[in-house]
């Protein structure tokens, strides 16, 4: 009896669930002289006494606290062959004590989890009050959710065009995060997409197998690490009627599932996080509005004063070149006039860059400029952007989404791998024989250049896949003056009037 009381008291004192399970199963095995014992909880916790499979004579008892079933205690008798009445009474007492202790430990664990989620919400609120930018806020949300939920990775997926989400932030940093950042998934047929469209949490087991099956016919290779995904929670980030994105917490190579309590707490945290994200967006919008007013004034001055004077100077140089008898001097003067024409084009691109965010909402040029501006925090500078050709008229919506995603991925790779101090983006549409037009995206940087194995750069396979979808190509090579040069192309159909003339 003293041994039984000591065992029951020891079980009752344990507040940590793993230690409690070990103590309970060990007490059952030692007090009853059992050969083997196993205590398995319904939510996945398990402890064993002895090794090997349980035999046919094992006794199985439910572990309950009141009417709630927590699991099952299974004990195999020792050499005696079976348990007598006293052994069964002892086993019943141990099972009852274990049930009450498990209930208490689960309540303590749930309370501790709530405290951790609440602390994570406070961290996000403090970042909000410190006027942290949107990118840093997203990273904090993903990281705190990962740590508190006991996940291997945390991520934020945001809308990336109709019917598509992109994993914009993945934590913690490292090779795995590099492979997953920028990965796009459809809103249909995926757990992340379902959480986004239904605005309800989605919990998945064997997530890696599901993703590979869902993406089997999807263009572009999936990272090999996807197969190691196990449990995952996808929780929508909702503010009012708008879904800002999806918070995902996943476990890699970890079979323990997320509990219903984890899902409820993650949903509450996501509500606080969504408010922080919306507040960061509003702050950035206010700052951009102030900047846009200055940009608009500068753009008007450039157009009304600088371009007009340069244009007049260019015309004057062309007129003077015709009056010069020396052919060599005349050619030089004409070259200066051509240089001025090029300068005027550059200034016009700059004027559009200054005015487009405020005046050209919805245009392709404006969307590309927004991607460049969004990359500023990651790069440490704002890339220079230039355009040439009828982008808005010639580029279909389907190609547009791939172009925008490709630019985002290209700038992300520059930020991660190049160590660059400056970067430029050129987007052009040119006539391409009788077949139509060619869209070309060129991203240059002054960084360290492409690595020897450029194919290992995160996202390069996705870039190539998007280009191949439209009959184009994607090439990353060393720049003429150092750094890297990425060229991405797509074949465009001829515009309506051009098709008639071609025939």
PETA-V861322 format. One record per helix or strand. SS is the DSSP state (@ for helix, = for strand). FROM is the first residue (numbers start at 0). TO is the last residue. If there is no record, write none. Layout:
# PETA-V861322
ss	from	to
SS	FROM	TO
SS	FROM	TO
This chain:
# PETA-V861322
ss	from	to
@	1	12
@	16	30
=	35	40
=	45	48
=	58	64
=	67	75
@	84	128
@	133	148
=	152	158
=	163	170
@	174	179
=	183	185
@	190	197
=	201	203
@	206	213
@	223	227
=	228	238
=	241	251
@	259	322
@	326	358
@	363	373
@	375	378
=	383	387
@	390	393
@	396	417
=	422	430
=	435	444
@	453	455
@	459	468
=	473	477
=	483	492
@	495	501
